[in-house]
Amino acid sequence: MEQNGDIQVSGFIEKQAMFEHLLTYEPGFEKNFRSVIRKVLQEARKNLSRDAASYIQDDPRKAAKAVKHTVYKQVFGGNVSILNKRKASNIRTNYVPTRTLQPGQRGGNRRPRSQRTRQVDSYYGSDRGFILRFLNQGTVTRDTRYGSRGALRRTDWFGHTAPWHMEQAASEVAAAINEYVKQQANG
């Protein structure tokens, strides 16, 4: 159809309105997109936390809970990382590791535990993110006047497992966005 020298395509205005609705600056799309990102990153965080728990194996104070997820506000995206708290929460545990020596057997540490050691041992859950960083990055050999305290070797478990979970999350976001676009296009 041609009117006044302009060419009009039937349905063009409706399609243009649909594409306007799908633009990223449109509030409805932004809200839906961020909720999809949040849901997918929560799942990735849960899977990484489960992997951390299986890697640590014996984790009575739940250090695996120190994996966090973040959804960005300015751009579309997010990340999953190890929590780095500045201050411990008020959740404490009175866990005391069991002695491996038999009664009367020589060995072990004969020095009493310091107040600071008892405080660090009382950390629970997300406050124990430093344990995940120690296992990931390793530590240096510590020699004191009482002898060698040993070292933890670097394992980089987070660097191996996190990219795999994030790639899976990115594919889930892409599939959700495709589904949203199809839904908007069809009705």
C-alpha positions as CSV (number, residue, x, y, z in Angstrom):
1,M,0.0,0.0,0.0
2,E,1.2,3.4,-0.9
3,Q,-0.2,6.6,0.7
4,N,1.2,10.1,0.2
5,G,4.5,8.7,-1.2
6,D,5.1,6.6,1.9
7,I,5.2,2.8,1.8
8,Q,3.4,1.1,4.6
9,V,3.8,-2.5,5.3
10,S,0.9,-4.2,7.0
11,G,1.8,-5.2,10.6
12,F,5.0,-3.1,10.6
13,I,3.8,-0.8,13.4
14,E,2.8,-3.8,15.6
15,K,6.2,-5.5,15.0
16,Q,8.0,-2.2,15.7
17,A,6.0,-1.9,19.0
18,M,7.0,-5.4,19.9
19,F,10.7,-4.7,19.3
20,E,10.5,-1.5,21.3
21,H,9.1,-3.6,24.1
22,L,12.1,-5.9,23.9
23,L,14.7,-3.2,24.1
24,T,16.9,-3.4,27.2
25,Y,16.0,0.1,28.4
26,E,12.4,-0.9,28.7
27,P,11.7,-1.4,32.4
28,G,9.6,-4.6,32.0
29,F,12.4,-6.4,30.1
30,E,15.1,-5.2,32.5
31,K,13.2,-6.5,35.5
32,N,12.5,-9.9,33.8
33,F,16.1,-10.2,32.6
34,R,17.6,-9.4,36.1
35,S,15.3,-11.9,37.7
36,V,16.4,-14.6,35.3
37,I,20.1,-13.7,36.0
38,R,19.5,-13.8,39.7
39,K,17.7,-17.2,39.6
40,V,20.5,-18.8,37.4
41,L,23.3,-17.4,39.6
42,Q,21.6,-18.7,42.7
43,E,21.6,-22.2,41.2
44,A,25.3,-21.8,40.2
45,R,26.1,-20.7,43.7
46,K,24.3,-23.7,45.2
47,N,26.1,-26.0,42.9
48,L,29.5,-24.5,43.7
49,S,28.8,-24.7,47.4
50,R,27.9,-28.3,47.0
51,D,31.2,-28.9,45.1
52,A,33.1,-27.1,47.8
53,A,31.5,-29.3,50.5
54,S,32.4,-32.5,48.6
55,Y,35.9,-31.2,48.0
56,I,36.5,-30.4,51.7
57,Q,34.8,-33.7,52.7
58,D,34.9,-33.2,56.5
59,D,33.4,-29.8,57.1
60,P,31.6,-29.7,60.5
61,R,31.6,-25.9,60.6
62,K,30.1,-25.5,57.1
63,A,32.8,-23.5,55.3
64,A,31.2,-24.4,52.0
65,K,28.4,-21.8,52.8
66,A,30.9,-19.0,52.0
67,V,30.2,-19.0,48.3
68,K,28.3,-15.9,47.2
69,H,26.6,-14.6,44.1
70,T,26.2,-11.0,42.9
71,V,23.9,-9.5,40.3
72,Y,25.2,-6.3,38.8
73,K,23.1,-3.2,38.9
74,Q,24.6,-1.1,36.1
75,V,25.1,-3.8,33.5
76,F,23.4,-7.1,32.8
77,G,25.4,-9.8,34.5
78,G,26.8,-11.1,37.7
79,N,29.4,-13.3,39.3
80,V,30.0,-16.1,41.8
81,S,32.9,-15.9,44.2
82,I,34.2,-16.7,47.6
83,L,32.8,-14.5,50.3
84,N,35.4,-12.2,52.0
85,K,33.8,-10.9,55.1
86,R,35.4,-8.0,57.0
87,K,33.6,-8.8,60.3
88,A,32.3,-12.0,61.6
89,S,28.6,-12.5,62.3
90,N,27.2,-13.4,65.7
91,I,26.6,-17.1,64.7
92,R,29.1,-19.1,66.7
93,T,29.8,-22.8,67.3
94,N,31.5,-24.4,70.2
95,Y,33.0,-27.2,68.0
96,V,36.2,-28.7,69.4
97,P,38.1,-31.1,67.1
98,T,38.4,-34.6,68.5
99,R,41.7,-35.8,69.9
100,T,43.3,-38.5,67.8
101,L,45.6,-39.7,70.5
102,Q,44.7,-42.4,72.9
103,P,44.6,-41.6,76.6
104,G,48.2,-41.7,78.0
105,Q,49.7,-41.7,74.6
106,R,52.6,-39.2,74.0
107,G,52.4,-36.6,71.3
108,G,50.1,-33.8,70.2
109,N,50.2,-30.2,71.2
110,R,50.8,-29.7,74.9
111,R,50.4,-26.0,74.8
112,P,47.0,-24.7,75.8
113,R,44.9,-23.1,73.0
114,S,45.0,-19.3,72.9
115,Q,41.9,-17.1,73.1
116,R,42.4,-16.2,69.4
117,T,42.5,-19.8,68.4
118,R,39.3,-20.5,70.2
119,Q,37.7,-17.5,68.6
120,V,38.7,-18.6,65.0
121,D,37.5,-22.1,65.8
122,S,34.1,-20.7,66.8
123,Y,33.5,-19.2,63.3
124,Y,30.7,-20.9,61.5
125,G,29.3,-21.0,57.9
126,S,29.9,-18.0,55.8
127,D,32.4,-16.6,58.3
128,R,34.8,-19.4,57.3
129,G,35.4,-18.1,53.8
130,F,39.1,-17.9,54.6
131,I,39.2,-21.7,54.7
132,L,38.0,-21.9,51.1
133,R,40.6,-19.3,50.1
134,F,43.4,-21.2,51.9
135,L,42.4,-24.4,50.0
136,N,42.2,-22.5,46.7
137,Q,45.4,-20.4,46.9
138,G,47.5,-22.5,49.3
139,T,49.7,-21.2,52.1
140,V,53.4,-20.8,52.6
141,T,55.4,-23.0,55.0
142,R,55.2,-21.5,58.5
143,D,58.2,-22.1,60.8
144,T,57.9,-21.0,64.4
145,R,60.1,-21.5,67.4
146,Y,58.0,-24.6,68.2
147,G,58.7,-26.2,64.8
148,S,57.4,-26.3,61.3
149,R,53.6,-25.6,61.0
150,G,53.5,-27.0,57.5
151,A,51.7,-25.6,54.4
152,L,48.7,-26.2,52.3
153,R,49.4,-26.8,48.6
154,R,47.5,-24.7,46.0
155,T,44.6,-26.6,44.5
156,D,42.8,-23.9,42.6
157,W,39.6,-25.9,42.9
158,F,37.4,-22.8,42.6
159,G,39.3,-21.7,39.4
160,H,38.5,-25.2,37.9
161,T,34.8,-25.5,38.9
162,A,33.5,-22.0,38.8
163,P,34.0,-21.4,35.0
164,W,32.2,-24.6,34.2
165,H,29.2,-23.5,36.4
166,M,29.2,-20.0,34.9
167,E,29.2,-21.3,31.3
168,Q,26.2,-23.5,32.2
169,A,24.5,-20.4,33.8
170,A,25.2,-18.3,30.7
171,S,23.6,-20.9,28.5
172,E,20.6,-21.0,30.8
173,V,20.3,-17.2,30.6
174,A,20.5,-17.3,26.8
175,A,17.8,-20.0,26.6
176,A,15.6,-18.0,29.0
177,I,16.0,-14.8,26.9
178,N,15.2,-16.7,23.7
179,E,12.1,-18.1,25.3
180,Y,11.1,-14.6,26.5
181,V,11.6,-13.1,23.0
182,K,9.5,-16.0,21.4
183,Q,6.8,-15.4,24.0
184,Q,6.7,-11.7,23.3
185,A,6.7,-12.2,19.5
186,N,3.8,-14.7,19.7
187,G,1.6,-12.7,21.8
